Amino acid sequence: DAVTLGNTYPITATPKTGYTFSTWTANPAANATFGNATTATTNVTVKNGSVIVTASATENMSTLTTSNQYDAGDPGYEVPAASVNSIGYETTATITATTDDDYTLISWTLTNCTRTDGGADNATTIIVRSNGDSKAATVTANYTAKTLVRLYYSNTNNWSKINAYLWKDGSGSDNNTWPGTEITNNVEVIDCEKYYYYEYYKEDHPDWNRIIFNRKYIITQDQFG
């Protein structure tokens, strides 16, 4: 805009979301002076020729801490790994949860930050940004223990080798490969009787509803429905 040399004009900078005003600068610097270059609302006096006045802002950064809902020393658990330890409204962090075979990731709890990845509640990897206010942000991975299913076989046929074949009605890639998993060494004594067992986590194979104990070519009746 055209201005009159020597005159003073009011100026105001409005930072975008997640940023805080920093300072005013003039280019060339000798062509203007500011009443207070470090306040968003101030005055500028144009002294010589043309000048470009620029408002600068800095992104509000928040420290980022990750955790899980279990004690830090719990076996099999690690704090979710974050790509950076501070985030802003535009500076994001990618966070990846880890778990062992005994637990399932079910959700995330976020404080002073927001997910931007649009993934499922139980996504292993998420992307977060701050709320833009510099408050410390925390991200917690929430797990639940898986359901252990143990199926027993009484070896009344005195087989020297026992397999357990798990499957579901119909066909599918989730079915075991025949003759299944050997369980000869999986032994538990119950009421003075020796039983062989196969165990798995229900969440890993939710559709399994049949089991055949077998010696590869000799089988028991289909069980467990």
C-alpha positions in Angstrom: 0.0 0.0 0.0 1.1 3.6 -0.6 2.1 5.4 2.6 3.4 8.9 3.4 7.1 9.0 4.4 7.5 10.0 8.0 4.0 9.0 9.0 3.3 6.3 11.6 0.8 3.6 11.0 -0.8 1.0 13.3 -0.2 -2.7 12.4 -1.4 -5.9 13.9 -0.3 -9.5 13.3 -2.6 -12.5 13.9 -0.7 -15.8 14.1 -2.3 -18.9 12.7 -3.4 -21.7 15.0 -0.5 -23.2 17.0 1.8 -20.3 16.6 2.9 -17.3 18.7 3.9 -13.9 17.3 7.6 -13.4 17.5 8.8 -10.1 15.9 8.4 -7.5 13.2 11.2 -6.9 10.7 11.6 -4.4 7.9 13.4 -4.9 4.6 15.4 -2.8 4.1 15.8 -2.4 7.8 16.8 1.3 7.5 13.5 2.2 5.8 11.2 1.7 8.8 11.1 1.7 12.6 8.7 0.0 15.0 7.2 1.3 18.2 7.8 -2.2 19.6 9.0 -4.9 17.2 8.2 -7.7 19.7 4.5 -7.1 20.2 1.8 -8.2 17.7 0.1 -4.8 17.8 2.4 -1.9 17.3 3.2 1.1 15.1 5.5 1.4 12.1 7.0 4.6 10.8 8.1 4.5 7.2 11.3 6.6 6.8 12.7 6.1 3.3 11.5 4.7 0.0 9.8 1.3 -0.3 9.8 -1.2 2.5 8.5 -4.7 3.2 7.2 -5.2 6.7 7.1 -8.9 7.9 5.6 -10.4 11.0 7.3 -13.6 12.2 5.8 -16.3 14.4 7.2 -19.5 16.1 5.4 -22.8 16.4 4.2 -23.6 19.9 6.0 -26.9 20.8 4.9 -29.4 23.4 7.1 -32.0 25.1 5.8 -35.5 24.2 5.9 -38.5 26.6 4.8 -42.0 25.7 3.8 -44.8 28.1 1.6 -47.8 28.5 -1.0 -48.5 31.2 1.2 -51.2 32.8 4.1 -50.8 35.1 7.3 -49.9 33.2 8.9 -53.1 34.4 6.2 -55.5 33.2 7.8 -58.3 31.1 7.2 -58.1 27.4 6.4 -54.4 27.3 8.2 -51.4 26.0 7.2 -47.8 26.0 5.8 -46.9 22.6 8.5 -45.5 20.3 8.1 -41.9 19.2 9.9 -40.4 16.2 10.4 -37.1 18.0 10.1 -36.0 21.7 8.3 -32.7 21.0 5.4 -31.8 18.8 3.6 -28.8 17.5 0.3 -28.1 15.7 2.1 -28.8 12.4 5.1 -30.8 13.6 3.8 -34.3 14.1 5.2 -37.4 15.8 4.8 -41.0 14.6 4.4 -43.4 17.5 4.6 -47.2 17.3 3.4 -49.5 20.0 5.0 -52.9 20.8 3.5 -55.8 22.6 4.3 -59.5 23.3 2.1 -62.4 22.3 0.1 -62.4 25.6 -1.6 -59.0 25.1 -3.6 -57.1 22.5 -3.4 -53.4 21.8 -7.0 -52.0 22.2 -6.7 -48.2 22.1 -4.7 -45.1 22.8 -5.2 -42.4 25.4 -4.1 -38.9 24.3 -3.7 -35.8 26.5 -3.1 -32.4 25.0 -2.6 -33.8 21.6 -4.7 -35.2 18.7 -4.3 -38.0 16.2 -4.0 -37.1 12.6 -3.6 -40.5 10.9 -7.3 -41.4 10.8 -6.6 -45.0 11.6 -8.4 -47.5 13.8 -8.5 -47.1 17.6 -6.2 -50.1 18.0 -3.8 -49.2 15.1 -0.2 -50.1 16.1 1.2 -46.9 14.6 -0.4 -43.5 15.0 0.5 -39.9 14.1 -0.2 -37.1 16.6 0.1 -33.4 16.8 -0.2 -31.0 19.7 -3.3 -28.8 20.4 -1.1 -25.8 19.7 -0.9 -24.5 23.2 2.5 -25.7 24.4 1.0 -27.9 27.1 2.9 -31.1 27.8 1.5 -34.0 25.7 1.2 -37.6 26.7 0.3 -40.7 24.7 -0.6 -44.0 26.4 -1.0 -47.4 24.7 -3.7 -49.5 26.3 -3.6 -53.2 26.2 -5.7 -56.1 27.3 -4.6 -59.7 28.2 -5.5 -62.2 25.5 -7.8 -65.2 26.3 -5.8 -68.4 26.6 -7.7 -71.5 25.3 -6.3 -74.9 26.4 -7.8 -78.1 24.9 -7.1 -81.5 26.4 -6.8 -85.0 25.0 -6.7 -88.2 27.0 -4.4 -90.6 25.1 -6.5 -93.7 25.6 -5.1 -95.1 22.3 -1.6 -94.9 23.6 -0.3 -93.1 20.6 3.5 -92.4 20.7 3.0 -89.1 18.8 0.0 -86.8 19.1 -1.0 -83.9 16.9 -3.7 -81.3 17.3 -5.3 -79.9 14.2 -7.4 -76.8 14.7 -9.8 -75.5 12.0 -13.1 -73.7 11.4 -16.2 -74.7 9.6 -15.6 -74.3 5.8 -12.2 -73.5 4.6 -9.8 -70.7 5.0 -6.2 -69.7 5.4 -6.6 -69.6 9.2 -6.8 -73.4 9.3 -3.9 -75.4 10.5 -1.8 -77.4 8.0 -2.5 -81.1 8.4 -1.8 -82.9 10.7 -1.5 -79.8 12.9 0.9 -79.1 15.8 2.6 -81.9 17.7 1.6 -81.9 21.4 3.4 -85.0 22.5 5.4 -83.1 25.0 2.5 -80.9 26.3 1.5 -82.9 29.3 -0.6 -82.0 32.4 -1.6 -84.3 35.2 -5.2 -83.7 36.4 -6.6 -85.9 39.2 -3.7 -88.4 38.7 -4.6 -88.7 35.0 -2.2 -87.6 32.3 -3.6 -85.4 29.6 -2.0 -83.9 26.5 -3.0 -80.3 25.6 -2.9 -77.7 22.8 -3.3 -74.0 23.7 -3.7 -70.8 21.7 -5.0 -67.3 22.1 -8.6 -66.9 21.1 -8.0 -63.4 19.8 -5.4 -64.8 17.3 -7.8 -67.3 15.9 -11.4 -66.2 16.7 -13.0 -68.5 14.1 -11.5 -71.8 15.2 -14.3 -74.1 16.3 -13.1 -77.6 15.6 -10.2 -79.7 16.7 -9.0 -83.2 15.6 -6.4 -85.0 17.8 -4.6 -87.3 15.5 -1.5 -89.5 14.8 -1.4 -88.1 11.2 -3.3 -91.0 9.6 -5.4 -92.1 12.6 -7.8 -89.5 14.0 -10.2 -88.9 16.8 -13.7 -87.8 16.2 -14.0 -84.1 15.4 -14.4 -82.2 18.7 -14.8 -78.7 20.2 -17.6 -76.8 18.6 
